[in-house]
Amino acid sequence: MFSGIVEAMGQVVKLEQKNEAVRFTISARPIVGRLSLGDSVCTSGVCLTVVEFDVETFSVEAIPETLRLTTLGDLREGDRVNLELALTLHQGLGGHLVFGHIDGVGERLSGPPDSYDAREAGKDEVIHWYSAPPAIMRYMVFKGSITISGVSLTVVDVADEAFSVALIPHTLEVTSLGDIEIGDRVNLEVDMIAKYVAAQLEPYLQQLKGIG
């Protein structure tokens, strides 16, 4: 379990094919001193297991299913990734509850859809728009939570097939979101509470449709 509050930015220093999996070796001196074998690390939003580490780097592996459902297969040596260690029970929850299980992949857009009347960015914020699959958009609500590449953010605008988030300069500086360009893909995870509530309500909603 994670919070979406990035602890460090790592850099991919090596990619290795391991049968059908890919091993990523990541330079991350700020956090490697706290790692043990088998620990979970949220890597650009994806929960991965530490399989090796030294004083400067750690390695994780992604199986084909993970590569297919996330943007990890897009990574190249030199790319920066957002990193967060798993929460402990005594820590504060600065963001929101995050599984590290990606719900889908979105793409950064140049702006809002043509038909959507979006608000302008404030003086100290940057607005990013992202597309998202319908299965994700159903959970999007104004001022709700969304995790983008491991970063906990608040939804600003919700259109039919896209949404926006506001980013302050600090977030752009300490996470990889400042590297995201138009057309780049990002990992998306919606609020887990929203998913559970929707799953519990679905049978009742179906019953109401039948009555109607």
SERO-4910 file (N, C-alpha, C, O; in steps of 0.05 Angstrom, whole numbers):
BEGIN
 pado doro    nc1    nc2    nc3   cac1   cac2   cac3    cc1    cc2    cc3    oc1    oc2    oc3
  Met    A     17    -24      0      0      0      0     18     25      0     38     26     13
  Phe    A      9     45    -15     24     69    -19      6     94    -15    -18     91    -11
  Ser    A     18    117    -16      2    142    -12      3    160    -37    -13    179    -38
  Gly    A     20    155    -56     22    172    -79     39    197    -74     40    215    -90
  Ile    A     54    197    -51     72    218    -45    101    209    -53    112    192    -39
  Val    A    111    219    -74    137    209    -85    160    216    -65    163    239    -56
  Glu    A    176    196    -59    199    199    -41    224    206    -55    242    220    -44
  Ala    A    227    197    -80    251    202    -95    246    197   -124    228    182   -131
  Met    A    262    210   -141    262    203   -169    287    186   -175    309    194   -168
  Gly    A    282    163   -187    304    146   -195    309    149   -224    294    161   -239
  Gln    A    331    137   -233    338    137   -261    344    108   -270    360     94   -257
  Val    A    331    100   -292    336     73   -302    365     72   -314    371     87   -333
  Val    A    382     55   -303    409     54   -312    415     29   -328    436     27   -342
  Lys    A    397      9   -327    402    -16   -342    375    -30   -346    358    -32   -329
  Leu    A    372    -41   -370    349    -58   -377    360    -85   -386    378    -86   -403
  Glu    A    348   -106   -375    357   -133   -383    332   -151   -388    313   -150   -373
  Gln    A    334   -166   -410    313   -185   -415    318   -211   -399    339   -222   -402
  Lys    A    299   -219   -383    301   -243   -366    279   -262   -375    257   -262   -364
  Asn    A    286   -280   -394    265   -297   -406    243   -278   -417    249   -262   -435
  Glu    A    219   -280   -407    197   -262   -417    195   -237   -401    180   -218   -409
  Ala    A    208   -235   -378    207   -212   -361    229   -192   -369    247   -199   -383
  Val    A    226   -168   -358    247   -147   -361    256   -139   -333    240   -133   -316
  Arg    A    283   -138   -329    294   -128   -304    303    -99   -308    317    -93   -326
  Phe    A    293    -82   -289    301    -54   -289    319    -49   -266    312    -55   -243
  Thr    A    343    -39   -272    361    -30   -250    359      0   -249    363     14   -268
  Ile    A    353     10   -224    347     38   -221    366     50   -200    369     40   -178
  Ser    A    378     73   -208    395     88   -190    377    104   -171    361    121   -181
  Ala    A    379    100   -145    362    114   -126    375    115    -99    365    103    -80
  Arg    A    397    129    -97    412    130    -72    395    139    -48    399    129    -26
  Pro    A    376    158    -51    361    168    -28    344    146    -13    338    149     10
  Ile    A    338    124    -27    321    104    -14    333     77    -12    323     60      3
  Val    A    355     71    -26    366     43    -26    375     35      2    375     11      8
  Gly    A    383     53     19    392     46     46    369     36     63    374     25     85
  Arg    A    345     39     54    321     30     70    309      5     58    288     -5     67
  Leu    A    321     -6     37    310    -29     23    320    -56     34    342    -58     44
  Ser    A    302    -76     31    310   -104     36    299   -120     12    281   -111     -2
  Leu    A    311   -144      8    301   -161    -13    272   -168     -8    263   -174     15
  Gly    A    256   -166    -29    228   -172    -27    210   -149    -20    186   -151    -21
  Asp    A    222   -125    -15    206   -101     -9    191    -93    -34    199    -99    -57
  Ser    A    168    -80    -29    153    -68    -51    160    -39    -55    163    -24    -36
  Val    A    164    -32    -81    170     -4    -88    151      4   -110    148     -9   -130
  Cys    A    137     26   -105    119     37   -126    137     52   -146    149     72   -139
  Thr    A    137     41   -170    155     51   -191    139     63   -214    127     48   -230
  Ser    A    137     89   -215    119    103   -234     91     92   -232     77     89   -253
  Gly    A     83     87   -208     55     78   -203     51     49   -201     29     40   -194
  Val    A     71     33   -208     69      4   -209     83     -9   -185    106     -3   -180
  Cys    A     69    -25   -170     80    -39   -147     98    -62   -157     89    -81   -170
  Leu    A    124    -60   -152    144    -80   -160    160    -90   -136    162    -76   -116
  Thr    A    172   -113   -139    187   -126   -117    217   -123   -122    227   -129   -143
  Val    A    231   -115   -101    260   -113   -102    273   -141   -103    268   -157    -85
  Val    A    288   -146   -124    301   -172   -127    331   -170   -123    345   -191   -120
  Glu    A    342   -146   -122    371   -143   -118    376   -113   -112    361    -96   -122
  Phe    A    396   -107    -95    403    -79    -90    432    -77    -81    443    -97    -71
  Asp    A    443    -53    -84    470    -47    -72    468    -20    -60    446    -10    -54
  Val    A    491     -6    -57    491     19    -43    479     42    -60    473     63    -49
  Glu    A    476     38    -86    467     60   -103    442     52   -120    427     70   -128
  Thr    A    439     27   -126    417     19   -144    401     -4   -132    409    -18   -113
  Phe    A    378     -8   -144    362    -32   -138    350    -42   -164    347    -27   -183
  Ser    A    342    -68   -164    331    -80   -188    303    -91   -182    298   -102   -161
  Val    A    285    -88   -202    259    -99   -201    253   -113   -227    266   -106   -247
  Glu    A    234   -131   -228    227   -144   -253    197   -142   -259    181   -142   -241
  Ala    A    191   -139   -285    164   -137   -294    158   -159   -313    172   -163   -333
  Ile    A    137   -175   -307    129   -197   -324    113   -186   -348    105   -163   -348
  Pro    A    109   -203   -369     95   -193   -393     68   -180   -387     61   -160   -400
  Glu    A     52   -191   -368     26   -180   -362     29   -151   -352     14   -133   -360
  Thr    A     49   -146   -335     54   -119   -325     63   -101   -347     54    -78   -349
  Leu    A     80   -110   -365     89    -94   -387     66    -87   -406     66    -66   -418
  Arg    A     48   -106   -409     25   -101   -427      5    -81   -417     -6    -65   -432
  Leu    A      2    -81   -391    -19    -64   -378     -9    -37   -368    -26    -21   -359
  Thr    A     17    -32   -369     28     -7   -359     47      5   -380     50     -5   -402
  Thr    A     59     27   -372     78     41   -390    107     32   -384    125     43   -396
  Leu    A    111     12   -367    138      4   -361    153     -6   -386    178     -3   -387
  Gly    A    139    -17   -405    152    -26   -429    163     -3   -446    178     -7   -464
  Asp    A    153     22   -440    163     45   -455    189     56   -444    203     72   -457
  Leu    A    197     47   -420    221     58   -407    246     51   -422    249     30   -434
  Arg    A    265     70   -422    291     67   -434    312     75   -414    306     90   -395
  Glu    A    336     66   -418    358     74   -401    361    104   -401    361    117   -422
  Gly    A    363    116   -378    364    145   -375    338    157   -366    338    180   -357
  Asp    A    316    143   -370    290    154   -362    288    156   -331    300    140   -317
  Arg    A    273    177   -322    269    180   -294    242    168   -286    223    169   -301
  Val    A    241    157   -261    217    144   -251    211    154   -223    230    160   -208
  Asn    A    186    156   -216    177    164   -189    178    139   -171    169    118   -179
  Leu    A    188    143   -147    192    121   -129    179    127   -102    181    149    -91
  Glu    A    167    106    -91    156    108    -63    157     81    -50    149     61    -63
  Leu    A    167     80    -26    167     55    -11    140     50      2    124     69      5
  Ala    A    134     25      8    108     18     20    104     32     46    123     37     61
  Leu    A     79     39     52     72     52     77     75     34    100     73      9     98
  Thr    A     81     46    123     80     31    149     57     43    165     48     64    159
  Leu    A     49     28    185     25     36    200     28     62    216      8     74    223
  His    A     52     70    221     56     94    237     59    119    220     61    142    231
  Gln    A     59    116    193     62    139    176     36    154    171     15    143    172
  Gly    A     39    180    166     16    196    158      9    191    129     26    183    113
  Leu    A    -16    195    123    -26    191     95    -28    218     81    -48    231     82
  Gly    A     -6    226     69     -5    253     56    -21    255     31    -30    276     24
  Gly    A    -24    232     16    -38    233     -9    -65    219     -6    -83    229      8
  His    A    -68    195    -18    -91    178    -14    -82    149    -17    -60    144    -25
  Leu    A   -100    131    -10    -92    103    -11    -88     93    -39   -106     96    -56
  Val    A    -65     82    -44    -57     73    -71    -47     44    -70    -31     37    -53
  Phe    A    -58     27    -87    -49     -1    -89    -23     -5   -104     -7    -22    -96
  Gly    A    -19     11   -124      3      6   -143     -5    -14   -164     12    -26   -177
  His    A    -31    -18   -167    -42    -36   -188    -56    -18   -209    -76     -6   -203
  Ile    A    -44    -17   -232    -53      2   -253    -80     -6   -264    -84    -29   -272
  Asp    A    -98     14   -266   -124      9   -278   -125     14   -308   -142      3   -321
  Gly    A   -106     29   -318   -105     34   -346    -84     55   -353    -71     65   -335
  Val    A    -81     59   -378    -60     78   -388    -74    102   -402    -92     98   -418
  Gly    A    -65    126   -395    -75    150   -408    -53    163   -424    -30    154   -425
  Glu    A    -61    185   -438    -41    199   -455    -45    229   -450    -67    239   -448
  Arg    A    -22    243   -447    -24    272   -443    -34    285   -468    -24    280   -490
  Leu    A    -53    303   -465    -65    318   -487    -54    346   -487    -42    356   -468
  Ser    A    -58    360   -510    -48    387   -512    -66    407   -497    -58    429   -492
  Gly    A    -90    398   -491   -109    415   -477   -136    401   -474   -138    377   -480
  Pro    A   -157    415   -465   -183    403   -462   -196    396   -489   -188    408   -509
  Pro    A   -215    378   -489   -230    373   -514   -243    399   -524   -249    416   -508
  Asp    A   -246    401   -550   -256    426   -562   -283    434   -550   -288    458   -548
  Ser    A   -299    415   -543   -327    421   -534   -328    427   -504   -349    434   -494
  Tyr    A   -305    426   -490   -306    429   -461   -296    457   -454   -274    466   -463
  Asp    A   -311    471   -437   -304    498   -428   -288    496   -402   -300    496   -380
  Ala    A   -262    493   -404   -245    489   -381   -236    516   -369   -234    536   -383
  Arg    A   -232    515   -343   -222    539   -329   -192    543   -336   -178    525   -343
  Glu    A   -183    568   -333   -155    574   -338   -138    567   -313   -148    567   -291
  Ala    A   -113    562   -318    -94    556   -296    -90    581   -279    -89    603   -289
  Gly    A    -86    576   -253    -79    598   -235    -50    607   -239    -36    596   -255
  Lys    A    -43    628   -224    -16    640   -227      6    620   -222     26    620   -237
  Asp    A      4    603   -202     26    585   -194     20    556   -200     30    539   -186
  Glu    A      4    551   -220     -3    523   -227     -2    519   -257     -5    537   -273
  Val    A      3    494   -264      2    485   -292    -19    464   -294    -21    445   -278
  Ile    A    -36    466   -314    -58    447   -319    -49    426   -340    -41    434   -362
  His    A    -50    401   -333    -45    379   -352    -72    365   -357    -87    359   -339
  Trp    A    -77    360   -383   -100    344   -391    -91    316   -400    -71    313   -413
  Tyr    A   -106    296   -392   -100    268   -399   -125    254   -410   -147    258   -399
  Ser    A   -121    238   -430   -143    220   -439   -143    196   -420   -123    190   -407
  Ala    A   -166    182   -419   -168    158   -402   -189    140   -414   -209    150   -425
  Pro    A   -186    114   -411   -207     95   -421   -233     99   -406   -233    109   -384
  Pro    A   -256     92   -419   -282     94   -406   -283     80   -378   -296     90   -360
  Ala    A   -269     57   -376   -270     43   -351   -258     59   -328   -264     54   -304
  Ile    A   -240     78   -334   -229     95   -314   -245    121   -311   -249    130   -288
  Met    A   -255    132   -333   -270    157   -331   -295    154   -314   -304    174   -303
  Arg    A   -306    131   -311   -331    128   -295   -326    134   -266   -345    139   -251
  Tyr    A   -301    133   -257   -294    138   -229   -284    167   -225   -279    175   -202
  Met    A   -282    183   -246   -272    210   -243   -294    229   -233   -316    230   -244
  Val    A   -287    243   -212   -305    264   -201   -289    289   -195   -265    288   -189
  Phe    A   -302    311   -196   -290    337   -190   -279    336   -162   -293    330   -143
  Lys    A   -253    343   -159   -239    344   -134   -234    316   -122   -227    313    -99
  Gly    A   -238    295   -139   -231    268   -130   -202    263   -133   -187    280   -142
  Ser    A   -194    239   -126   -165    231   -127   -159    214   -151   -175    198   -159
  Ile    A   -135    218   -162   -125    202   -184    -95    199   -180    -81    218   -171
  Thr    A    -84    176   -187    -55    172   -186    -45    171   -214    -53    154   -230
  Ile    A    -26    189   -221    -14    190   -247     16    183   -244     31    198   -232
  Ser    A     24    161   -256     52    152   -254     62    153   -225     85    160   -221
  Gly    A     45    144   -207     53    142   -179     50    167   -162     56    167   -139
  Val    A     39    189   -174     36    214   -160      6    218   -154    -11    218   -171
  Ser    A      0    223   -128    -27    228   -119    -35    257   -127    -21    276   -119
  Leu    A    -56    260   -142    -65    286   -152    -95    289   -149   -110    269   -146
  Thr    A   -104    313   -150   -133    320   -148   -144    327   -175   -132    343   -190
  Val    A   -166    314   -182   -179    319   -208   -191    347   -208   -205    355   -189
  Val    A   -186    363   -229   -196    390   -232   -221    390   -250   -242    399   -241
  Asp    A   -218    381   -274   -240    381   -293   -245    352   -303   -227    337   -306
  Val    A   -270    346   -309   -277    320   -320   -294    324   -345   -317    334   -344
  Ala    A   -283    316   -368   -298    316   -393   -306    287   -399   -303    270   -382
  Asp    A   -317    283   -423   -327    256   -429   -305    235   -430   -309    213   -419
  Glu    A   -283    241   -443   -262    222   -446   -234    232   -437   -214    222   -445
  Ala    A   -235    252   -420   -209    264   -411   -214    278   -385   -236    284   -377
  Phe    A   -192    284   -371   -193    298   -345   -168    315   -343   -149    312   -357
  Ser    A   -169    333   -323   -146    350   -319   -138    350   -290   -154    344   -272
  Val    A   -112    356   -285   -102    360   -258    -85    385   -258    -74    394   -278
  Ala    A    -83    398   -234    -67    422   -231    -41    415   -217    -41    401   -197
  Leu    A    -19    424   -228      7    418   -218     22    443   -209     24    462   -225
  Ile    A     31    443   -184     47    466   -175     76    462   -183     84    439   -189
  Pro    A     92    483   -183    120    480   -191    135    459   -175    153    445   -186
  His    A    129    456   -149    143    436   -133    139    408   -144    158    392   -145
  Thr    A    114    402   -151    108    375   -161    123    370   -188    133    348   -192
  Leu    A    123    390   -205    137    387   -230    167    384   -226    180    371   -242
  Glu    A    178    394   -204    207    393   -199    215    366   -187    236    356   -194
  Val    A    198    355   -169    207    332   -153    195    306   -163    200    285   -152
  Thr    A    180    307   -185    169    282   -197    175    283   -227    184    303   -238
  Ser    A    170    260   -240    175    258   -269    153    271   -285    154    272   -309
  Leu    A    132    281   -272    110    294   -287    120    318   -302    108    326   -322
  Gly    A    142    330   -293    153    352   -308    166    344   -334    172    361   -351
  Asp    A    171    318   -337    183    307   -362    162    299   -382    168    294   -405
  Ile    A    136    298   -374    115    287   -391    109    307   -413    102    330   -408
  Glu    A    111    298   -438    105    315   -461     79    307   -474     68    285   -468
  Ile    A     69    324   -491     44    318   -505     47    291   -520     66    287   -535
  Gly    A     28    273   -517     29    247   -530     41    225   -514     39    202   -521
  Asp    A     55    232   -492     67    212   -474     46    197   -459     25    208   -452
  Arg    A     51    171   -454     32    154   -440     39    154   -410     62    157   -402
  Val    A     18    151   -393     22    151   -364      5    129   -352    -16    121   -363
  Asn    A     15    119   -329      0     99   -314    -22    112   -297    -16    133   -284
  Leu    A    -46    101   -297    -68    113   -282    -79     92   -262    -84     69   -269
  Glu    A    -84    101   -238    -98     85   -218   -119    103   -205   -113    124   -194
  Val    A   -144     94   -206   -165    110   -194   -167    104   -164   -155     86   -154
  Asp    A   -183    121   -151   -187    119   -122   -199     91   -115   -220     84   -125
  Met    A   -185     76    -98   -194     49    -92   -221     49    -77   -237     31    -81
  Ile    A   -227     70    -61   -252     71    -47   -275     74    -68   -296     61    -65
  Ala    A   -270     90    -88   -291     93   -109   -297     66   -123   -320     61   -129
  Lys    A   -276     51   -127   -280     25   -141   -296      6   -123   -314     -8   -133
  Tyr    A   -290      5    -97   -305    -13    -79   -334     -4    -77   -352    -21    -77
  Val    A   -339     22    -74   -366     32    -72   -382     25    -98   -405     16    -96
  Ala    A   -369     29   -121   -383     23   -146   -389     -6   -148   -411    -14   -158
  Ala    A   -371    -23   -140   -375    -52   -141   -398    -61   -123   -414    -78   -130
  Gln    A   -400    -49   -100   -422    -55    -81   -449    -46    -91   -469    -59    -86
  Leu    A   -449    -23   -104   -475    -11   -113   -485    -23   -139   -509    -21   -145
  Glu    A   -467    -34   -155   -474    -43   -182   -499    -62   -182   -517    -59   -198
  Pro    A   -500    -83   -165   -523   -101   -165   -549    -86   -160   -570    -93   -172
  Tyr    A   -549    -67   -142   -573    -52   -136   -582    -34   -159   -605    -30   -164
  Leu    A   -562    -22   -172   -568     -6   -195   -580    -22   -218   -598    -13   -232
  Gln    A   -570    -47   -221   -581    -64   -241   -610    -72   -235   -627    -74   -253
  Gln    A   -616    -76   -209   -643    -82   -201   -662    -59   -206   -684    -63   -216
  Leu    A   -652    -34   -201   -668    -10   -206   -674     -7   -236   -696      1   -244
  Lys    A   -654    -14   -253   -659    -12   -282   -680    -32   -290   -697    -26   -307
  Gly    A   -680    -56   -277   -700    -76   -284   -728    -67   -276   -747    -73   -290
  Ile    A   -729    -54   -253   -756    -44   -244   -766    -22   -262   -790    -21   -268
  Gly    A   -747     -5   -271   -755     17   -288   -765      7   -315   -772     23   -332
***
